[in-house]
Structure formats: C-alpha cells, structure tokens
Amino acid sequence: MQKILFIILFVSFSSFVKAQNTPEKEVISVIDRFFEGMKKNDTTLIRTTLAPSVRLQTTGFDKEKKAFLRTESINAFLASVAQRRDFLLDERLLSYEVRTDDNMATAWTPYEFYLGDKFSHCGVNAFQLFKSAEGWKIIQITDTRRKEPCKK
C-alpha cells in the first residue's frame, strides 16, 4: 500500500513540476506580449512589459559606414506605436535564445520587421530583463537594423 501511495505521489509531483513555467518561458511570454502590443497599437499592453526606467537603443551604420548608437525615449516609441495606420507593425521573431540567472535574464531574438505585408528591415533584438515583485520586466532593448533580408 505504501508503495502504491508513493508512486501516486511521485507521478502527481512530476506532473506538477512539468506544468510549471520555467524562467525562460516566462521571459519569452513577456517579449511576446511586448510585440503583441505593437501589433495591436496597444501601448497599455506594452507598458505592462516594461520597467519604468527602460532604455531603447538601436545600433547600426550610417551612409558613411560609421557605427552609431541611438537612444530613443520610451514616450517617443509609445507615441509612434499608438498612431493609427492602415497597416500592422509586424515584428516577426525568428528564434529565441534566453539565458537566466536569479532575477536577471537576457534574450537574443533575430527578427524581420514588416509594415503590413511589406518587408521593412531585419536584425537582432538584445533584451535585458529584471524579475521584480511584479514579474519579469524589460529594462533594455538594443536592436540592429538592416535593409537586406536576414539569413534564417
């Protein structure tokens, strides 16, 4: 009887553990919500994913092939997302590479960006997240942008 009870408890516990979200899945969920908000022009949804001090940066090369690093204010970004358009802001993530340690996470997400169905640019997002009392929050996004289609 004890053996049967032990097996039942073990199977129940194993199922419970498997059903739990891993930190990696939680991070991916936050990133997915961020881009869902972009697609829906829903700045309220986007804000739920961001820490108050979030920093947005883009790096690339100008016409003279000089490297640049540009910082955008969160308010300017949200204002651009909130604009009504005849097309979706459709950032398609090609993969996720997520690493976590305690309450810190980083995610590397190659992407292609479309305005509606029209290809605009591609690159990689580098997300930094912090797990606060309210859950995972994006504290920084740095991206690259290229016009040529990215390798998949």
MDAnalysis code that builds the backbone (N, CA, C; Angstrom):
import MDAnalysis as mda
import numpy as np

u = mda.Universe.empty(456, n_residues=152, atom_resindex=np.repeat(np.arange(152), 3), trajectory=True)
u.add_TopologyAttr("name", ["N", "CA", "C"] * 152)
u.add_TopologyAttr("resid", np.arange(1, 153))
u.add_TopologyAttr("resname", ["MET", "GLN", "LYS", "ILE", "LEU", "PHE", "ILE", "ILE", "LEU", "PHE", "VAL", "SER", "PHE", "SER", "SER", "PHE", "VAL", "LYS", "ALA", "GLN", "ASN", "THR", "PRO", "GLU", "LYS", "GLU", "VAL", "ILE", "SER", "VAL", "ILE", "ASP", "ARG", "PHE", "PHE", "GLU", "GLY", "MET", "LYS", "LYS", "ASN", "ASP", "THR", "THR", "LEU", "ILE", "ARG", "THR", "THR", "LEU", "ALA", "PRO", "SER", "VAL", "ARG", "LEU", "GLN", "THR", "THR", "GLY", "PHE", "ASP", "LYS", "GLU", "LYS", "LYS", "ALA", "PHE", "LEU", "ARG", "THR", "GLU", "SER", "ILE", "ASN", "ALA", "PHE", "LEU", "ALA", "SER", "VAL", "ALA", "GLN", "ARG", "ARG", "ASP", "PHE", "LEU", "LEU", "ASP", "GLU", "ARG", "LEU", "LEU", "SER", "TYR", "GLU", "VAL", "ARG", "THR", "ASP", "ASP", "ASN", "MET", "ALA", "THR", "ALA", "TRP", "THR", "PRO", "TYR", "GLU", "PHE", "TYR", "LEU", "GLY", "ASP", "LYS", "PHE", "SER", "HIS", "CYS", "GLY", "VAL", "ASN", "ALA", "PHE", "GLN", "LEU", "PHE", "LYS", "SER", "ALA", "GLU", "GLY", "TRP", "LYS", "ILE", "ILE", "GLN", "ILE", "THR", "ASP", "THR", "ARG", "ARG", "LYS", "GLU", "PRO", "CYS", "LYS", "LYS"])
u.atoms.positions = np.array([
    [0.822, -1.191, 0.000],
    [0.000, 0.000, 0.000],
    [0.870, 1.259, 0.000],
    [1.932, 1.269, 0.804],
    [2.827, 2.428, 0.851],
    [3.510, 2.634, -0.495],
    [3.840, 1.534, -1.140],
    [4.492, 1.615, -2.437],
    [3.556, 2.264, -3.463],
    [2.304, 1.895, -3.470],
    [1.322, 2.465, -4.397],
    [1.124, 3.953, -4.102],
    [1.021, 4.290, -2.816],
    [0.865, 5.687, -2.423],
    [2.076, 6.507, -2.862],
    [3.269, 5.941, -2.681],
    [4.493, 6.620, -3.102],
    [4.483, 6.861, -4.609],
    [4.086, 5.883, -5.393],
    [4.042, 6.011, -6.856],
    [3.040, 7.089, -7.255],
    [1.883, 7.102, -6.631],
    [0.864, 8.104, -6.941],
    [1.382, 9.504, -6.627],
    [2.010, 9.669, -5.463],
    [2.556, 10.972, -5.090],
    [3.672, 11.396, -6.033],
    [4.535, 10.462, -6.404],
    [5.637, 10.762, -7.300],
    [5.124, 11.209, -8.669],
    [4.165, 10.479, -9.222],
    [3.598, 10.835, -10.529],
    [2.899, 12.190, -10.458],
    [2.156, 12.444, -9.386],
    [1.462, 13.723, -9.222],
    [2.457, 14.866, -9.132],
    [3.503, 14.687, -8.339],
    [4.513, 15.728, -8.186],
    [5.241, 15.967, -9.503],
    [5.572, 14.903, -10.219],
    [6.261, 15.036, -11.505],
    [5.407, 15.815, -12.491],
    [4.126, 15.544, -12.528],
    [3.219, 16.271, -13.423],
    [3.141, 17.732, -13.032],
    [3.095, 18.002, -11.725],
    [3.050, 19.376, -11.232],
    [4.303, 20.140, -11.631],
    [5.457, 19.535, -11.474],
    [6.723, 20.188, -11.818],
    [6.788, 20.473, -13.314],
    [6.363, 19.520, -14.150],
    [6.399, 19.708, -15.590],
    [5.469, 20.837, -16.027],
    [4.374, 21.050, -15.311],
    [3.398, 22.063, -15.682],
    [3.853, 23.474, -15.321],
    [4.858, 23.595, -14.484],
    [5.323, 24.907, -14.044],
    [6.038, 25.630, -15.176],
    [5.869, 26.939, -15.180],
    [6.607, 27.757, -16.146],
    [8.058, 27.845, -15.726],
    [8.937, 27.743, -16.675],
    [10.351, 27.955, -16.403],
    [10.631, 29.453, -16.554],
    [11.705, 29.941, -15.971],
    [12.043, 31.358, -16.181],
    [12.171, 31.711, -17.670],
    [12.720, 30.807, -18.460],
    [12.871, 31.059, -19.896],
    [11.515, 31.260, -20.565],
    [10.535, 30.403, -20.227],
    [9.192, 30.541, -20.803],
    [8.536, 31.841, -20.353],
    [8.762, 32.225, -19.110],
    [8.200, 33.486, -18.609],
    [8.788, 34.681, -19.358],
    [10.081, 34.654, -19.611],
    [10.747, 35.731, -20.347],
    [10.188, 35.810, -21.767],
    [10.070, 34.678, -22.428],
    [9.515, 34.643, -23.792],
    [8.098, 35.200, -23.800],
    [7.313, 34.865, -22.796],
    [5.945, 35.366, -22.701],
    [5.909, 36.894, -22.613],
    [6.812, 37.484, -21.846],
    [6.879, 38.947, -21.725],
    [7.244, 39.564, -23.077],
    [8.227, 39.002, -23.741],
    [8.648, 39.517, -25.052],
    [7.505, 39.394, -26.057],
    [6.825, 38.260, -26.058],
    [5.685, 38.071, -26.967],
    [4.577, 39.093, -26.697],
    [4.318, 39.399, -25.415],
    [3.303, 40.401, -25.059],
    [3.709, 41.787, -25.563],
    [4.995, 42.105, -25.461],
    [5.511, 43.375, -25.968],
    [5.163, 43.522, -27.452],
    [5.458, 42.491, -28.253],
    [5.212, 42.577, -29.691],
    [3.731, 42.447, -30.035],
    [2.971, 41.763, -29.215],
    [1.518, 41.724, -29.398],
    [0.966, 43.148, -29.240],
    [1.470, 43.877, -28.237],
    [1.059, 45.267, -28.051],
    [1.403, 46.130, -29.255],
    [2.579, 45.924, -29.847],
    [2.951, 46.685, -31.049],
    [1.971, 46.406, -32.175],
    [1.672, 45.124, -32.383],
    [0.778, 44.739, -33.477],
    [-0.614, 45.343, -33.304],
    [-1.057, 45.456, -32.054],
    [-2.403, 45.964, -31.755],
    [-2.411, 47.476, -31.505],
    [-1.269, 48.152, -31.628],
    [-1.143, 49.572, -31.278],
    [-1.619, 49.808, -29.841],
    [-1.325, 48.870, -28.958],
    [-1.812, 48.900, -27.576],
    [-0.659, 49.260, -26.635],
    [-0.500, 50.543, -26.381],
    [0.600, 50.988, -25.543],
    [0.410, 50.581, -24.082],
    [-0.831, 50.399, -23.660],
    [-1.084, 49.927, -22.289],
    [-0.525, 48.521, -22.113],
    [-0.748, 47.652, -23.086],
    [-0.204, 46.293, -23.039],
    [1.327, 46.336, -23.054],
    [1.890, 47.157, -23.908],
    [3.350, 47.271, -23.973],
    [3.900, 47.708, -22.620],
    [3.289, 48.714, -22.015],
    [3.781, 49.229, -20.723],
    [3.808, 48.148, -19.638],
    [2.904, 47.160, -19.712],
    [2.910, 46.093, -18.693],
    [4.176, 45.260, -18.750],
    [4.904, 45.339, -19.861],
    [6.118, 44.530, -20.030],
    [7.385, 45.290, -19.660],
    [7.266, 46.597, -19.422],
    [8.439, 47.457, -19.286],
    [8.663, 47.925, -17.853],
    [9.926, 47.988, -17.475],
    [10.311, 48.648, -16.226],
    [10.211, 50.151, -16.462],
    [9.942, 50.930, -15.402],
    [9.818, 52.387, -15.579],
    [11.064, 53.036, -16.182],
    [12.229, 52.488, -15.928],
    [13.481, 53.094, -16.410],
    [14.000, 52.424, -17.687],
    [13.136, 51.753, -18.447],
    [13.561, 51.022, -19.643],
    [14.318, 51.943, -20.603],
    [15.283, 51.345, -21.289],
    [16.090, 52.074, -22.267],
    [15.969, 51.352, -23.612],
    [15.732, 52.119, -24.668],
    [15.611, 51.578, -26.026],
    [16.739, 52.136, -26.873],
    [17.503, 51.246, -27.504],
    [18.630, 51.690, -28.318],
    [18.679, 50.921, -29.632],
    [19.224, 51.588, -30.637],
    [19.468, 50.980, -31.944],
    [20.918, 51.227, -32.305],
    [21.544, 50.208, -32.850],
    [22.909, 50.361, -33.332],
    [22.958, 49.964, -34.805],
    [23.855, 50.566, -35.511],
    [23.984, 50.266, -36.931],
    [25.089, 51.086, -37.552],
    [24.978, 51.298, -38.851],
    [25.968, 52.068, -39.600],
    [25.238, 53.101, -40.442],
    [25.787, 54.316, -40.472],
    [25.170, 55.368, -41.279],
    [25.627, 55.235, -42.735],
    [25.234, 56.210, -43.570],
    [25.559, 56.156, -45.006],
    [27.064, 56.180, -45.278],
    [27.819, 56.771, -44.353],
    [29.283, 56.822, -44.496],
    [29.953, 55.602, -43.854],
    [29.156, 54.632, -43.469],
    [29.630, 53.375, -42.857],
    [30.233, 53.579, -41.468],
    [29.831, 54.660, -40.798],
    [30.277, 54.904, -39.426],
    [29.269, 54.304, -38.460],
    [29.777, 53.625, -37.444],
    [28.901, 53.000, -36.451],
    [28.194, 54.068, -35.625],
    [26.927, 53.798, -35.305],
    [26.195, 54.710, -34.435],
    [25.436, 53.912, -33.378],
    [25.121, 54.597, -32.288],
    [24.263, 54.067, -31.226],
    [23.269, 55.171, -30.908],
    [21.983, 54.905, -31.177],
    [20.934, 55.901, -30.979],
    [19.996, 55.436, -29.861],
    [19.686, 56.335, -28.937],
    [18.758, 56.038, -27.847],
    [17.444, 56.752, -28.129],
    [16.341, 56.015, -27.974],
    [15.006, 56.571, -28.189],
    [14.276, 56.615, -26.854],
    [13.555, 57.680, -26.605],
    [12.789, 57.750, -25.357],
    [11.600, 56.797, -25.446],
    [11.229, 56.254, -24.314],
    [10.093, 55.337, -24.288],
    [8.820, 56.064, -24.704],
    [8.679, 57.336, -24.333],
    [7.479, 58.092, -24.707],
    [7.392, 58.295, -26.214],
    [8.517, 58.576, -26.869],
    [8.520, 58.728, -28.326],
    [8.177, 57.394, -28.996],
    [8.743, 56.312, -28.486],
    [8.442, 54.990, -29.045],
    [6.952, 54.672, -28.912],
    [6.398, 54.867, -27.727],
    [4.980, 54.552, -27.494],
    [4.072, 55.452, -28.332],
    [4.452, 56.702, -28.509],
    [3.656, 57.606, -29.347],
    [3.634, 57.110, -30.793],
    [4.773, 56.613, -31.278],
    [4.803, 56.103, -32.661],
    [3.977, 54.826, -32.795],
    [3.983, 53.990, -31.773],
    [3.185, 52.757, -31.802],
    [1.691, 53.084, -31.748],
    [1.324, 54.102, -30.987],
    [-0.087, 54.440, -30.776],
    [-0.754, 55.012, -32.025],
    [0.029, 55.495, -32.991],
    [-0.550, 56.082, -34.202],
    [-1.395, 55.060, -34.951],
    [-2.552, 55.483, -35.378],
    [-3.405, 54.620, -36.199],
    [-2.834, 54.564, -37.615],
    [-2.781, 53.383, -38.168],
    [-2.230, 53.177, -39.508],
    [-3.142, 52.258, -40.300],
    [-2.878, 52.199, -41.588],
    [-3.599, 51.264, -42.447],
    [-2.870, 49.935, -42.525],
    [-1.816, 49.754, -41.715],
    [-1.031, 48.528, -41.749],
    [-0.574, 48.186, -40.338],
    [-0.214, 46.919, -40.132],
    [0.289, 46.449, -38.841],
    [1.781, 46.714, -38.709],
    [2.215, 46.944, -37.482],
    [3.641, 46.907, -37.156],
    [3.915, 45.459, -36.776],
    [4.499, 44.729, -37.678],
    [4.600, 43.268, -37.530],
    [6.058, 42.832, -37.422],
    [6.539, 42.720, -36.188],
    [7.903, 42.238, -35.962],
    [7.838, 40.733, -35.741],
    [8.429, 39.980, -36.646],
    [8.379, 38.520, -36.624],
    [9.693, 37.978, -36.072],
    [9.616, 37.435, -34.863],
    [10.812, 36.871, -34.235],
    [11.091, 35.511, -34.848],
    [12.334, 35.287, -35.229],
    [12.718, 34.049, -35.911],
    [13.157, 32.970, -34.934],
    [13.640, 33.380, -33.750],
    [14.046, 32.424, -32.720],
    [14.292, 33.181, -31.424],
    [14.476, 32.413, -30.355],
    [14.772, 32.982, -29.039],
    [15.968, 32.236, -28.460],
    [16.921, 32.982, -27.956],
    [17.987, 32.395, -27.148],
    [17.918, 33.123, -25.800],
    [17.456, 32.415, -24.780],
    [17.210, 33.034, -23.477],
    [18.150, 32.442, -22.446],
    [18.733, 33.310, -21.653],
    [19.583, 32.898, -20.527],
    [19.096, 33.622, -19.281],
    [19.052, 32.891, -18.174],
    [18.619, 33.498, -16.919],
    [19.585, 33.138, -15.800],
    [19.652, 34.025, -14.821],
    [20.381, 33.768, -13.587],
    [19.704, 34.597, -12.505],
    [19.152, 33.910, -11.513],
    [18.418, 34.587, -10.440],
    [17.330, 35.482, -11.041],
    [17.422, 36.792, -10.793],
    [16.379, 37.694, -11.278],
    [16.820, 38.520, -12.496],
    [17.776, 37.992, -13.248],
    [18.258, 38.649, -14.451],
    [18.106, 37.703, -15.637],
    [17.727, 38.276, -16.775],
    [17.609, 37.472, -17.993],
    [18.074, 38.284, -19.191],
    [18.540, 37.572, -20.184],
    [18.876, 38.175, -21.463],
    [18.273, 37.306, -22.558],
    [17.812, 37.940, -23.607],
    [17.234, 37.200, -24.735],
    [17.761, 37.797, -26.028],
    [18.129, 36.920, -26.939],
    [18.654, 37.292, -28.256],
    [17.606, 36.815, -29.259],
    [17.015, 37.751, -30.017],
    [15.918, 37.383, -30.907],
    [16.119, 37.972, -32.304],
    [16.636, 37.187, -33.244],
    [16.675, 37.655, -34.627],
    [15.234, 37.914, -35.110],
    [15.066, 38.907, -35.972],
    [13.719, 39.267, -36.405],
    [13.699, 39.783, -37.834],
    [12.504, 39.802, -38.395],
    [12.199, 40.512, -39.634],
    [11.028, 41.424, -39.318],
    [11.090, 42.667, -39.785],
    [10.047, 43.647, -39.495],
    [9.286, 43.988, -40.769],
    [7.963, 43.945, -40.660],
    [7.087, 44.224, -41.793],
    [6.134, 45.357, -41.440],
    [5.885, 46.210, -42.406],
    [4.814, 47.195, -42.317],
    [3.663, 46.597, -43.105],
    [2.710, 46.016, -42.382],
    [1.687, 45.210, -43.043],
    [2.357, 43.964, -43.595],
    [2.233, 43.750, -44.917],
    [2.879, 42.604, -45.563],
    [4.200, 42.977, -46.235],
    [4.590, 44.252, -46.151],
    [5.785, 44.723, -46.850],
    [7.007, 44.678, -45.936],
    [8.047, 43.963, -46.384],
    [9.294, 43.881, -45.632],
    [9.892, 45.278, -45.475],
    [10.310, 45.604, -44.252],
    [10.937, 46.889, -43.970],
    [12.424, 46.720, -43.656],
    [12.730, 45.887, -42.656],
    [14.117, 45.681, -42.254],
    [14.210, 44.425, -41.382],
    [15.440, 44.079, -41.032],
    [15.663, 42.905, -40.187],
    [16.853, 43.183, -39.278],
    [17.077, 42.278, -38.355],
    [18.199, 42.432, -37.442],
    [18.059, 41.511, -36.255],
    [18.595, 41.964, -35.137],
    [18.550, 41.192, -33.894],
    [18.166, 42.139, -32.763],
    [17.297, 41.664, -31.873],
    [17.000, 42.365, -30.626],
    [17.811, 41.708, -29.522],
    [18.374, 42.528, -28.640],
    [19.011, 42.026, -27.430],
    [18.229, 42.611, -26.253],
    [17.474, 41.754, -25.577],
    [16.646, 42.168, -24.440],
    [17.384, 41.897, -23.137],
    [17.236, 42.817, -22.200],
    [17.669, 42.601, -20.820],
    [16.413, 42.717, -19.968],
    [16.221, 41.758, -19.065],
    [15.046, 41.757, -18.202],
    [15.454, 41.585, -16.754],
    [14.589, 42.086, -15.886],
    [14.766, 42.018, -14.439],
    [13.488, 41.438, -13.857],
    [13.617, 40.477, -12.940],
    [12.426, 39.914, -12.309],
    [12.155, 40.675, -11.017],
    [11.129, 41.502, -11.069],
    [10.725, 42.314, -9.930],
    [9.619, 41.587, -9.167],
    [9.076, 42.225, -8.153],
    [7.955, 41.650, -7.401],
    [6.741, 41.464, -8.304],
    [6.635, 42.255, -9.373],
    [5.513, 42.143, -10.319],
    [5.795, 41.161, -11.454],
    [6.963, 40.537, -11.461],
    [7.322, 39.605, -12.528],
    [8.412, 40.180, -13.411],
    [8.705, 39.490, -14.516],
    [9.761, 39.903, -15.434],
    [9.387, 41.202, -16.125],
    [10.328, 42.138, -16.161],
    [10.142, 43.423, -16.824],
    [11.344, 43.693, -17.720],
    [11.082, 44.233, -18.898],
    [12.141, 44.593, -19.827],
    [12.804, 45.872, -19.320],
    [14.117, 45.819, -19.150],
    [14.852, 47.007, -18.697],
    [15.673, 47.637, -19.825],
    [15.924, 46.865, -20.884],
    [16.660, 47.413, -22.026],
    [16.382, 46.569, -23.259],
    [16.249, 47.270, -24.393],
    [16.211, 46.607, -25.698],
    [17.206, 47.340, -26.578],
    [18.141, 46.612, -27.139],
    [19.047, 47.153, -28.144],
    [18.841, 46.324, -29.400],
    [18.687, 47.000, -30.540],
    [18.480, 46.254, -31.773],
    [19.409, 46.737, -32.863],
    [19.588, 45.864, -33.843],
    [20.279, 46.210, -35.080],
    [19.215, 46.270, -36.165],
    [19.499, 46.992, -37.234],
    [18.536, 47.106, -38.344],
    [19.301, 47.112, -39.658],
    [18.863, 46.234, -40.540],
    [19.437, 46.152, -41.891],
    [18.301, 46.092, -42.902],
    [18.543, 46.585, -44.077],
    [17.517, 46.573, -45.133],
    [17.464, 45.247, -45.890],
    [18.594, 44.608, -46.042],
    [18.598, 43.343, -46.800],
    [17.953, 42.231, -45.966],
    [17.287, 41.284, -46.620],
    [16.686, 40.181, -45.852],
    [17.746, 39.419, -45.041],
    [17.366, 39.055, -43.857],
    [18.276, 38.347, -42.960],
    [18.339, 36.875, -43.293],
    [19.439, 36.276, -42.935],
    [19.576, 34.825, -43.078],
    [18.732, 34.154, -42.018],
    [18.071, 33.089, -42.397],
    [17.225, 32.375, -41.429],
    [17.939, 31.175, -40.898],
])
